[in-house]
Amino acid sequence: MPLPYERYAELSTAGSSTDELESLQRLLQHLITAPGGWGDVVGSVPPSRVAELASTPRLSGLECVSIYRRMYRLRLLEVLVADYPDLGELLGEELFTELAEAYIDENPSSSYTLADYGAGFPSFVAQWIGLDPMTRAAAGELASLERLETELLNVDAGEPLALDGVHLDAWEHASLIPATTLRLAEMRLHDPFLGADSLAPLLPGEPRRLALCQTEGRVHRHALSAEGHALLERIVAGQALADAVEASFPDPTEERVQEIFCWFRDWLAWGFFSSVAVHNSTP
Amino acid sequence: MARLEKRTRIGKHMKNRWQLPSLGLGLGLRGSFAEEVIEQRPQVGFFEIISENYLRVEGDRMAKLEQIAERYPIVMHGVSLSIGSTDPLDLDYLRALRQLADRIGAKWVSDHVCWTGVAGKNTHDLLPVPLTERALEHVSERVHRVGDVLGRPLFLENPTSYLALDASTMPEAEFMMRLCERSGCGMLLDINNVYVNAFNHGFDAGSYVDSIDPDRVVQIHIAGHSFEGTHILDTHDAPVSSEVWRLYRRYVDRAGQTSTLLERDANVPPLGELVSELNRAGTPNRQRSEHAASV
């Protein structure tokens, strides 16, 4: 429910200079952005102020303002739809729209850019009472993942490290520098690789681990095993390659060595690293 | 023929007081065809970007823009200056705007005569300012300060509006011309917006266009719109209507070739189709040139 207009105006102009122009702008903005239904919003404005809105040849002043109100809400809804496509698919259009409308009501935009408008959406989703607790938690987790992907799109990818960038003998003393577009994630409640038609929770203690990496303007999700994820975490943390492998696999079998080789081949191909720092092993 | 076509694309000077050259016929750069522009290098005089789409942005989007800026003139068109708002000017936004303009070598920077929000909020829409002496004074004073931060002249577009304000005391065209005179800003004349507002508010679009001084105009916008029965929305989702083409020709017949940009934001057709539509803007001049050559 919107605040009664008089109260709203008193609150919103406190401490600032007011004149007719400012007063008119506050009136219009209230009509366009106030939460609740259009009837409630109109009812919160005194008729004397409605008279400031002139009719056009075919529409009343209020009908004209309602055009702006519809476009305001549609524009913000479109941002959320674009930023959270998987969540939209998971919840279905009707439920997602209801959720997004609730977010828009509570979060008027305050920035010239809409790039960050949806930044608070994951935490909002995780607390929205319109979803049952299990769905709410899983949806919040998925929204966090999609937000991370949106953020990665604005990161300068740079050139990925090529496999032949370092001589084979030097790898033992090397540290791999992660790409700025690489992020590691763990999903405990929802499996992003299962598709949108499943809300089945993952088994407790068995999170789905993945790496997100943006290359050429697209963010890709790569599934990781628990062991691969742990090794990659060490490398991303700055541990030298040999140390990271030894810490993860103190006594590796030949099969494991082959597996590690395959991981690195894939990780390099997927653009996980930007460069390599080779430490001199001799004093 | 090729020489005539080139003449319509790149005029020497427009009739504007800044002596800014006509960049010819341009397109609004959209992400959906940025890659194609880089690869195919279409015959387009310039590209216009929506400034906010590139502010404080890195990554693939910025990399593509920089590649395009190496090959085409770029002009910047913003939607968030909020020159008519009673809120303080957003200096961070203005500095970011200047930084971007310097980085890509933008030929000029434009926005709209409107306000987008007040009291720290943003409606992300181009809301109408009342056409009053008070608003004229307010906007003019802010134009000066914006120009100082940007380090270049500012050009303001006549926006579409769906709402009339009881306080208004003068026609929109008069407000625009007096604003240019008083503040020193230039005008980006959006022909489609003139048509849309004329329908929505019931004034004569031809008279509006005739009252615009070409000395103040550096660029023209043309676009499509959608008819909603009781009003027209400036949706940029359709080809330019025949009425808007007629208005456009009415203006350029009097004013001469002016940098002209085709805007398309939804239902964007293939790039080749857009370029074909854009080239219709060159037709009248080409016909005149051919006629002049034969006399």
Contacts between the chains, C-beta under 8 A, distances in Angstrom:
chain1	res1	chain2	res2	distance
A	12	B	119	5.3
A	13	B	119	8.0
A	16	B	119	8.0
A	19	B	86	7.5
A	19	B	134	7.5
A	20	B	134	6.8
A	20	B	167	7.0
A	21	B	86	5.5
A	21	B	129	7.9
A	21	B	130	7.1
A	21	B	134	5.9
A	21	B	135	6.2
A	21	B	138	6.2
A	22	B	86	3.9
A	22	B	118	6.8
A	24	B	130	6.4
A	24	B	165	7.0
A	24	B	167	6.8
A	25	B	85	6.7
A	25	B	86	5.8
A	25	B	115	6.1
A	25	B	118	4.3
A	25	B	127	7.6
A	26	B	118	5.8
A	26	B	119	6.5
A	28	B	127	6.1
A	28	B	163	7.8
A	29	B	117	6.4
A	29	B	118	5.4
A	29	B	119	7.1
A	29	B	121	6.1
A	29	B	123	6.3
A	29	B	127	7.9
A	32	B	123	5.4
A	32	B	125	7.5
A	32	B	127	7.8
A	33	B	121	6.2
A	33	B	123	6.2
A	51	B	166	6.5
A	52	B	165	6.7
A	52	B	166	5.1
A	52	B	167	6.7
A	53	B	163	6.5
A	53	B	164	7.7
A	53	B	165	6.9
A	53	B	166	6.9
A	54	B	163	7.9
A	54	B	164	4.0
A	54	B	165	6.0
A	54	B	166	4.6
A	54	B	168	7.6
A	55	B	164	7.1
A	56	B	162	7.6
A	56	B	163	7.6
A	56	B	164	5.5
A	56	B	200	5.6
A	56	B	201	5.6
A	56	B	202	6.9
A	56	B	231	7.1
A	57	B	200	8.0
A	57	B	201	7.4
A	57	B	202	4.3
A	58	B	230	4.3
A	58	B	231	6.7
A	59	B	162	7.9
A	59	B	230	5.4
A	59	B	231	6.3
A	61	B	163	6.9
A	61	B	164	7.4
A	61	B	166	7.9
A	63	B	230	7.7
A	64	B	162	5.1
A	64	B	163	4.0
A	64	B	164	7.2
A	64	B	231	7.8
A	65	B	163	6.0
A	67	B	162	4.5
A	67	B	163	7.6
A	67	B	231	6.9
A	67	B	233	7.7
A	68	B	123	7.2
A	68	B	125	5.7
A	68	B	127	6.8
A	68	B	162	6.7
A	68	B	163	7.0
A	71	B	125	6.0
A	72	B	123	5.2
A	72	B	124	6.8
A	72	B	125	6.1
A	75	B	124	5.3
A	75	B	125	7.5
A	76	B	124	7.5
A	108	B	121	5.1
A	108	B	122	8.0
A	109	B	117	7.8
A	109	B	121	6.7
A	109	B	122	4.6
A	109	B	123	7.4
A	109	B	124	6.1
A	110	B	117	8.0
A	110	B	120	5.4
A	110	B	121	5.6
A	110	B	122	6.1
A	111	B	122	6.2
A	112	B	52	6.2
A	112	B	55	8.0
A	112	B	80	3.6
A	112	B	82	7.9
A	112	B	90	6.6
A	112	B	93	5.4
A	112	B	116	7.4
A	112	B	122	6.1
A	113	B	52	5.6
A	113	B	55	6.5
A	113	B	56	7.9
A	113	B	80	7.6
A	114	B	124	6.4
A	115	B	57	7.7
A	153	B	59	6.2
A	153	B	60	7.7
A	153	B	61	7.9
A	154	B	57	5.6
A	154	B	58	6.3
A	154	B	59	5.2
A	154	B	61	7.7
A	155	B	58	6.4
A	155	B	59	5.5
A	156	B	58	3.8
A	156	B	59	5.2
A	156	B	62	7.4
A	156	B	63	7.5
A	157	B	59	6.3
A	157	B	60	6.6
A	214	B	59	7.2
A	214	B	60	7.9
A	216	B	60	6.2
A	217	B	59	7.0
A	217	B	60	3.3
A	217	B	61	7.1
